[in-house]
Amino acid sequence: MSHHQHTSRNLAITVILNGIITIGQFAGGIISGSLALISDALHNLSDVISVILAYLAHRIGMKPQTLQSTFGYKRAEILAAFINAITLIAISVYLLIEAGKRFMNPKEVDYIWMLGLGFLGFVANGLSVLILHHNKEENLNIRAAYLHLIGDALTSVAVMIGAVFIWLFEVYWIDPVVTVLISIYIFVHTFKILKESVGILMQFAPPEIQQQEVVAILKEIPEIGGVHHVHLWQLSDHQIYFEAHLVLTENFLVADTQLITENAKRLLNSRFGISHTTFQYEFVSCQEGKC
């Protein structure tokens, strides 16, 4: 089985696990009257959608480039991460509103359903996290799905803690409190994914690379006297592109610039992980003080 097939299989398994627990938690939340359990079910539902999108985007991202799509389909996974982030933020805001209503009008909650389904959710999400653990660093898309699953496991723990408090102390306001904590957790962690995906889609420079440092490295090459018309962006979270005009110190032959190009590519790849470069060479001749 190839690496891509292995990743696709793992994503499919997590969809099945989360689908089962989502149905169970929705039913249990309605029966028990627990908003925290329903909020956890909504979070799980968003993860089912998230992982389905991650699976589809992963499959699309493997398609080769064509005459029409000259950059290929790698951005499909970034787009999926962006959609997932927007969906999760919307859900977190909705849950905060519902928690506010529950604070104003507390309802009795069946802690047995909360505790049992919270535990079931923790087991299912824990298994999903273990399944995707080795794939989490592949790209932003898989990492977003992985973080969502970790969030689900933690929210299931919060639901169980809330059930224990209701059981021992009959403090029903703990249910919306757990919901608020889940919502805040979802929002904070999702916003990071949203910010990163927007940065890539908008073709911003990677935050960890300073353009001035890249220019300085290129100027260390003796044959390069100046660098301008610089563009630095990401095609995906692991593919960094760079293009620039390089001003030569001498009027080199075109054949001689090949060595300069190879040297520059090697430097940028080793220092900054830049995988694709495009250079245009220039030479300005000065005679009698006039250029």
LUMFI-94669 format. One record per residue (C-alpha): chain; y, x, z; residue number from 1; residue in three letters. Coordinates in Angstrom, 2 decimals. Layout:
<sites>
('A',(Y,X,Z),NUM,'ALA')
...
</sites>
This chain:
<sites>
('A',(0.00,0.00,0.00),1,'MET')
('A',(3.42,1.39,-1.00),2,'SER')
('A',(6.30,1.78,1.45),3,'HIS')
('A',(8.23,-1.13,-0.12),4,'HIS')
('A',(5.16,-3.39,0.00),5,'GLN')
('A',(4.62,-2.46,3.66),6,'HIS')
('A',(8.23,-3.43,4.48),7,'THR')
('A',(7.90,-6.72,2.57),8,'SER')
('A',(4.69,-7.57,4.44),9,'ARG')
('A',(6.31,-6.85,7.82),10,'ASN')
('A',(9.27,-9.08,6.96),11,'LEU')
('A',(6.90,-11.89,5.94),12,'ALA')
('A',(5.01,-11.68,9.26),13,'ILE')
('A',(8.25,-11.89,11.27),14,'THR')
('A',(9.27,-15.00,9.29),15,'VAL')
('A',(6.01,-16.73,10.31),16,'ILE')
('A',(6.30,-15.71,13.98),17,'LEU')
('A',(9.92,-16.83,14.26),18,'ASN')
('A',(9.24,-20.06,12.37),19,'GLY')
('A',(6.59,-21.06,14.90),20,'ILE')
('A',(8.74,-20.31,17.93),21,'ILE')
('A',(11.80,-22.03,16.43),22,'THR')
('A',(9.93,-25.33,15.99),23,'ILE')
('A',(8.52,-25.09,19.52),24,'GLY')
('A',(11.88,-24.30,21.13),25,'GLN')
('A',(13.73,-27.07,19.29),26,'PHE')
('A',(11.14,-29.61,20.46),27,'ALA')
('A',(11.12,-28.20,23.99),28,'GLY')
('A',(14.92,-28.11,24.17),29,'GLY')
('A',(15.19,-31.78,23.21),30,'ILE')
('A',(12.43,-32.84,25.63),31,'ILE')
('A',(13.73,-30.75,28.56),32,'SER')
('A',(17.42,-31.32,27.85),33,'GLY')
('A',(18.11,-27.57,27.94),34,'SER')
('A',(21.08,-26.45,25.87),35,'LEU')
('A',(20.10,-22.81,26.51),36,'ALA')
('A',(16.68,-23.47,24.96),37,'LEU')
('A',(18.27,-25.21,21.96),38,'ILE')
('A',(20.72,-22.33,21.58),39,'SER')
('A',(17.81,-19.88,21.62),40,'ASP')
('A',(16.05,-22.05,19.01),41,'ALA')
('A',(19.18,-21.98,16.81),42,'LEU')
('A',(19.33,-18.23,17.20),43,'HIS')
('A',(15.66,-18.04,16.18),44,'ASN')
('A',(16.32,-20.35,13.22),45,'LEU')
('A',(19.13,-18.07,12.08),46,'SER')
('A',(16.71,-15.16,12.32),47,'ASP')
('A',(14.14,-16.98,10.20),48,'VAL')
('A',(16.85,-17.47,7.56),49,'ILE')
('A',(18.01,-13.90,8.13),50,'SER')
('A',(14.57,-12.40,7.62),51,'VAL')
('A',(13.90,-14.60,4.55),52,'ILE')
('A',(17.18,-13.39,3.05),53,'LEU')
('A',(16.29,-9.82,4.03),54,'ALA')
('A',(12.90,-10.21,2.33),55,'TYR')
('A',(14.38,-11.65,-0.88),56,'LEU')
('A',(17.19,-9.07,-0.94),57,'ALA')
('A',(14.66,-6.27,-0.36),58,'HIS')
('A',(12.62,-7.48,-3.34),59,'ARG')
('A',(15.71,-7.81,-5.54),60,'ILE')
('A',(17.02,-4.40,-4.41),61,'GLY')
('A',(13.88,-2.73,-5.79),62,'MET')
('A',(14.64,-3.93,-9.34),63,'LYS')
('A',(15.69,-1.08,-11.67),64,'PRO')
('A',(19.14,-0.83,-13.21),65,'GLN')
('A',(19.76,-2.37,-16.62),66,'THR')
('A',(22.41,-2.16,-19.33),67,'LEU')
('A',(24.25,-5.01,-17.60),68,'GLN')
('A',(23.66,-3.96,-13.97),69,'SER')
('A',(24.31,-0.24,-14.33),70,'THR')
('A',(24.34,0.30,-10.54),71,'PHE')
('A',(21.09,-1.64,-10.04),72,'GLY')
('A',(20.66,-4.33,-7.37),73,'TYR')
('A',(21.08,-2.34,-4.13),74,'LYS')
('A',(24.11,-4.41,-3.13),75,'ARG')
('A',(21.84,-7.48,-2.82),76,'ALA')
('A',(20.74,-6.23,0.61),77,'GLU')
('A',(24.33,-5.67,1.73),78,'ILE')
('A',(25.25,-9.17,0.55),79,'LEU')
('A',(22.30,-10.58,2.55),80,'ALA')
('A',(23.48,-8.74,5.67),81,'ALA')
('A',(27.00,-10.18,5.14),82,'PHE')
('A',(25.70,-13.76,4.78),83,'ILE')
('A',(23.50,-13.36,7.87),84,'ASN')
('A',(26.42,-12.07,9.91),85,'ALA')
('A',(28.70,-14.96,8.89),86,'ILE')
('A',(25.95,-17.48,9.76),87,'THR')
('A',(25.32,-15.96,13.19),88,'LEU')
('A',(29.02,-15.88,14.07),89,'ILE')
('A',(29.34,-19.56,13.12),90,'ALA')
('A',(26.34,-20.40,15.33),91,'ILE')
('A',(27.77,-18.44,18.28),92,'SER')
('A',(31.08,-20.34,18.03),93,'VAL')
('A',(29.22,-23.67,17.84),94,'TYR')
('A',(27.17,-22.81,20.94),95,'LEU')
('A',(30.31,-21.88,22.90),96,'LEU')
('A',(31.81,-25.29,22.08),97,'ILE')
('A',(28.62,-27.09,23.13),98,'GLU')
('A',(28.43,-25.05,26.35),99,'ALA')
('A',(32.00,-26.10,27.18),100,'GLY')
('A',(31.00,-29.76,26.78),101,'LYS')
('A',(27.95,-29.22,29.03),102,'ARG')
('A',(30.17,-27.65,31.73),103,'PHE')
('A',(32.27,-30.80,31.73),104,'MET')
('A',(29.20,-33.06,31.79),105,'ASN')
('A',(26.21,-31.28,33.42),106,'PRO')
('A',(22.74,-32.66,32.69),107,'LYS')
('A',(19.44,-32.32,34.51),108,'GLU')
('A',(17.12,-29.81,32.86),109,'VAL')
('A',(13.31,-29.52,32.96),110,'ASP')
('A',(12.80,-25.92,34.03),111,'TYR')
('A',(9.06,-25.91,33.18),112,'ILE')
('A',(9.74,-26.32,29.46),113,'TRP')
('A',(12.51,-23.73,29.65),114,'MET')
('A',(10.31,-21.18,31.39),115,'LEU')
('A',(7.24,-21.72,29.19),116,'GLY')
('A',(9.00,-21.71,25.84),117,'LEU')
('A',(11.34,-18.92,26.92),118,'GLY')
('A',(8.25,-16.78,27.63),119,'PHE')
('A',(6.67,-17.80,24.30),120,'LEU')
('A',(9.90,-16.83,22.51),121,'GLY')
('A',(9.96,-13.46,24.25),122,'PHE')
('A',(6.36,-12.69,23.20),123,'VAL')
('A',(6.90,-13.77,19.57),124,'ALA')
('A',(10.18,-11.89,19.21),125,'ASN')
('A',(8.78,-8.86,20.99),126,'GLY')
('A',(5.95,-8.69,18.45),127,'LEU')
('A',(8.45,-9.07,15.59),128,'SER')
('A',(10.54,-6.20,16.98),129,'VAL')
('A',(7.45,-3.96,17.17),130,'LEU')
('A',(6.48,-4.89,13.58),131,'ILE')
('A',(9.91,-3.97,12.15),132,'LEU')
('A',(10.53,-0.98,14.42),133,'HIS')
('A',(9.48,1.63,11.85),134,'HIS')
('A',(11.53,-0.01,9.07),135,'ASN')
('A',(14.79,-0.47,10.99),136,'LYS')
('A',(16.55,2.61,9.61),137,'GLU')
('A',(15.83,1.82,5.93),138,'GLU')
('A',(19.11,-0.01,5.30),139,'ASN')
('A',(21.75,-2.29,6.78),140,'LEU')
('A',(19.83,-5.38,5.70),141,'ASN')
('A',(16.63,-4.51,7.64),142,'ILE')
('A',(18.69,-3.22,10.59),143,'ARG')
('A',(20.56,-6.53,10.79),144,'ALA')
('A',(17.27,-8.46,10.90),145,'ALA')
('A',(15.88,-6.01,13.49),146,'TYR')
('A',(18.93,-6.37,15.74),147,'LEU')
('A',(18.73,-10.15,15.48),148,'HIS')
('A',(15.12,-10.04,16.66),149,'LEU')
('A',(16.03,-7.82,19.62),150,'ILE')
('A',(18.79,-10.28,20.44),151,'GLY')
('A',(16.27,-13.13,20.34),152,'ASP')
('A',(13.94,-11.32,22.73),153,'ALA')
('A',(16.82,-10.75,25.16),154,'LEU')
('A',(18.05,-14.35,24.91),155,'THR')
('A',(14.54,-15.56,25.67),156,'SER')
('A',(14.65,-13.46,28.85),157,'VAL')
('A',(18.01,-15.09,29.70),158,'ALA')
('A',(16.46,-18.54,29.19),159,'VAL')
('A',(13.61,-17.65,31.57),160,'MET')
('A',(16.06,-16.38,34.21),161,'ILE')
('A',(18.04,-19.61,33.88),162,'GLY')
('A',(14.83,-21.65,34.33),163,'ALA')
('A',(13.97,-19.75,37.52),164,'VAL')
('A',(17.46,-20.44,38.96),165,'PHE')
('A',(17.14,-24.14,38.16),166,'ILE')
('A',(13.66,-24.21,39.71),167,'TRP')
('A',(14.63,-22.44,42.94),168,'LEU')
('A',(18.23,-23.59,43.50),169,'PHE')
('A',(18.67,-26.66,41.25),170,'GLU')
('A',(21.88,-25.19,39.80),171,'VAL')
('A',(22.02,-26.95,36.44),172,'TYR')
('A',(25.30,-25.33,35.46),173,'TRP')
('A',(23.30,-22.13,34.90),174,'ILE')
('A',(22.06,-23.65,31.60),175,'ASP')
('A',(25.48,-23.58,29.86),176,'PRO')
('A',(26.22,-20.22,31.51),177,'VAL')
('A',(23.12,-18.75,29.83),178,'VAL')
('A',(24.27,-20.36,26.56),179,'THR')
('A',(27.69,-18.68,26.84),180,'VAL')
('A',(26.08,-15.28,27.51),181,'LEU')
('A',(23.77,-15.71,24.50),182,'ILE')
('A',(26.72,-16.69,22.30),183,'SER')
('A',(28.84,-13.71,23.36),184,'ILE')
('A',(25.91,-11.34,22.80),185,'TYR')
('A',(25.31,-12.75,19.31),186,'ILE')
('A',(29.00,-12.52,18.40),187,'PHE')
('A',(29.56,-8.94,19.59),188,'VAL')
('A',(26.48,-7.46,17.91),189,'HIS')
('A',(26.89,-9.48,14.73),190,'THR')
('A',(30.54,-8.51,14.30),191,'PHE')
('A',(29.49,-4.85,13.92),192,'LYS')
('A',(27.14,-5.77,11.07),193,'ILE')
('A',(29.83,-7.96,9.49),194,'LEU')
('A',(32.41,-5.18,9.63),195,'LYS')
('A',(30.05,-2.62,8.10),196,'GLU')
('A',(28.86,-4.94,5.30),197,'SER')
('A',(32.44,-5.95,4.42),198,'VAL')
('A',(33.42,-2.27,4.28),199,'GLY')
('A',(30.65,-1.54,1.77),200,'ILE')
('A',(31.35,-4.64,-0.36),201,'LEU')
('A',(35.07,-3.75,-0.42),202,'MET')
('A',(34.14,-0.18,-1.45),203,'GLN')
('A',(35.83,1.40,1.55),204,'PHE')
('A',(35.10,5.04,2.30),205,'ALA')
('A',(32.32,5.54,4.88),206,'PRO')
('A',(33.96,5.61,8.35),207,'PRO')
('A',(32.13,8.81,9.31),208,'GLU')
('A',(33.58,10.78,6.35),209,'ILE')
('A',(37.22,11.88,6.22),210,'GLN')
('A',(38.60,12.29,2.70),211,'GLN')
('A',(40.73,15.26,3.75),212,'GLN')
('A',(37.62,17.11,4.92),213,'GLU')
('A',(35.86,16.52,1.59),214,'VAL')
('A',(38.88,17.84,-0.33),215,'VAL')
('A',(39.09,20.86,1.98),216,'ALA')
('A',(35.41,21.69,1.37),217,'ILE')
('A',(35.90,21.52,-2.41),218,'LEU')
('A',(38.93,23.82,-2.21),219,'LYS')
('A',(36.73,26.43,-0.53),220,'GLU')
('A',(35.12,26.97,-3.94),221,'ILE')
('A',(37.09,29.90,-5.49),222,'PRO')
('A',(37.30,28.34,-8.96),223,'GLU')
('A',(38.93,25.12,-7.67),224,'ILE')
('A',(42.66,25.24,-7.01),225,'GLY')
('A',(43.36,21.55,-6.41),226,'GLY')
('A',(41.73,18.13,-5.98),227,'VAL')
('A',(43.28,14.75,-6.76),228,'HIS')
('A',(42.46,11.23,-8.02),229,'HIS')
('A',(39.83,10.99,-5.28),230,'VAL')
('A',(37.54,7.97,-4.86),231,'HIS')
('A',(34.92,7.76,-2.12),232,'LEU')
('A',(32.74,4.67,-1.55),233,'TRP')
('A',(29.26,3.40,-0.72),234,'GLN')
('A',(26.98,1.60,-3.16),235,'LEU')
('A',(24.68,0.76,-0.24),236,'SER')
('A',(24.42,1.98,3.34),237,'ASP')
('A',(22.48,5.10,2.23),238,'HIS')
('A',(24.09,5.82,-1.16),239,'GLN')
('A',(27.53,7.46,-1.07),240,'ILE')
('A',(29.49,7.99,-4.29),241,'TYR')
('A',(32.38,10.41,-4.89),242,'PHE')
('A',(34.59,11.08,-7.90),243,'GLU')
('A',(37.64,13.33,-8.32),244,'ALA')
('A',(39.73,15.40,-10.71),245,'HIS')
('A',(39.30,19.12,-10.03),246,'LEU')
('A',(42.09,21.51,-11.04),247,'VAL')
('A',(40.63,24.89,-12.06),248,'LEU')
('A',(42.25,28.22,-11.19),249,'THR')
('A',(41.42,29.62,-14.63),250,'GLU')
('A',(40.84,28.25,-18.11),251,'ASN')
('A',(37.04,28.33,-17.87),252,'PHE')
('A',(34.76,27.45,-20.75),253,'LEU')
('A',(33.08,24.05,-20.53),254,'VAL')
('A',(29.71,25.82,-20.13),255,'ALA')
('A',(31.05,27.68,-17.08),256,'ASP')
('A',(31.99,24.45,-15.28),257,'THR')
('A',(28.29,23.55,-14.95),258,'GLN')
('A',(27.87,26.13,-12.19),259,'LEU')
('A',(31.01,24.86,-10.45),260,'ILE')
('A',(29.65,21.31,-10.62),261,'THR')
('A',(26.27,22.29,-9.16),262,'GLU')
('A',(27.96,24.21,-6.33),263,'ASN')
('A',(30.28,21.31,-5.51),264,'ALA')
('A',(27.42,18.77,-5.54),265,'LYS')
('A',(25.31,20.94,-3.25),266,'ARG')
('A',(28.17,21.36,-0.77),267,'LEU')
('A',(29.03,17.65,-0.63),268,'LEU')
('A',(25.42,16.59,-0.28),269,'ASN')
('A',(24.64,19.06,2.52),270,'SER')
('A',(27.87,18.46,4.48),271,'ARG')
('A',(28.42,14.72,3.98),272,'PHE')
('A',(25.25,13.26,2.47),273,'GLY')
('A',(27.09,12.32,-0.74),274,'ILE')
('A',(24.35,11.52,-3.26),275,'SER')
('A',(26.27,10.87,-6.48),276,'HIS')
('A',(29.30,12.77,-7.78),277,'THR')
('A',(31.50,12.58,-10.88),278,'THR')
('A',(34.03,15.34,-11.62),279,'PHE')
('A',(36.73,15.64,-14.28),280,'GLN')
('A',(38.11,19.14,-14.79),281,'TYR')
('A',(41.74,20.05,-15.47),282,'GLU')
('A',(43.65,23.27,-16.05),283,'PHE')
('A',(47.42,23.65,-15.98),284,'VAL')
('A',(48.78,26.66,-17.87),285,'SER')
('A',(52.07,28.14,-16.66),286,'CYS')
('A',(54.20,30.41,-18.85),287,'GLN')
('A',(57.63,31.82,-17.97),288,'GLU')
('A',(57.77,29.68,-14.87),289,'GLY')
('A',(57.19,26.46,-16.81),290,'LYS')
('A',(53.96,24.43,-16.36),291,'CYS')
</sites>
